């Protein structure tokens, strides 16, 4: 059995981007927090205002990612919600003498998250 059985990856960092000229990051931080709290059912939300006028939200679960991804407006501003590309992945090197007899294809198949 794969060590990843039952594990469900989700996009931990999502960006809320305005579609028009009004920027979501220009709204009151209190209103932003209240609105996200009501969407995500969570008091402890990490929010970062980006220089582009967008908001980056750090999520805790796949359920939160689905809820946030489903919104079309935020504080009466039309928005799009997308994963933050640079923060939702990681790279690494696997080194083990025990794996020297395994092919790369076998390791990828065993460690595949999908």
Order of alpha helices (4+ residues) and beta strands (2+ residues): beta-alpha-beta-beta-alpha-beta-beta-alpha
